[in-house]
């Protein structure tokens, strides 16, 4: 069963599940809630006293503002927010933060590059992903 925000609601049938499985489901739900709370906090920090809905940047600008993050699918949002926190990171470093496979993060990061939200820079064999903050100003 799910509630309105899409988070799984854990039923009281504890006798049929192992405690470890229950704790893992609780942890997953808490992680999803934390991600959504981070987005909400960012919205509150960045919203002016009199919000102007027409002041939202267009897609060609490709900035990672709050509205853009909210419009992204969850998997890309998690990756984009991690890059926002790290400023510059490899796919492996992002994967450590998101607890996903490096190959998965590499694919998501490259998607964000193609979409124009982040930049990619190679140094030797490593590829570093970052947000071009000067271009977004």
Residue pairs with C-beta under 8 A, 6 or more apart in sequence:
1 8
1 9
1 11
2 8
2 9
3 9
5 36
6 32
7 29
7 32
7 33
8 25
8 28
8 29
10 22
10 25
10 26
10 29
14 22
35 74
35 77
35 78
35 81
38 81
39 66
39 69
39 70
39 77
39 81
42 66
42 69
43 66
43 70
46 65
46 66
47 66
56 65
56 67
57 63
57 65
57 68
60 116
61 136
62 115
62 116
62 117
63 117
63 136
64 80
64 84
64 117
64 118
64 131
64 136
68 117
69 77
69 80
69 81
70 77
72 80
75 108
76 108
76 111
76 112
78 98
79 94
79 98
79 105
79 108
79 109
79 112
80 112
80 117
80 118
82 89
82 94
82 97
82 98
83 89
83 94
83 109
83 112
83 118
83 129
83 130
83 131
84 131
85 97
86 93
86 94
86 97
87 130
87 131
88 128
88 129
88 130
89 97
89 128
89 129
89 130
90 126
90 127
90 128
90 129
91 102
91 103
91 105
91 106
91 109
91 127
91 129
92 102
92 105
94 105
94 109
94 129
95 101
95 102
95 104
95 105
98 105
109 118
109 120
109 129
110 120
112 118
112 129
113 119
113 120
113 129
117 131
118 129
118 130
118 131
118 132
119 129
119 130
119 131
119 132
120 127
120 128
120 129
121 127
121 128
121 129
121 130
122 128
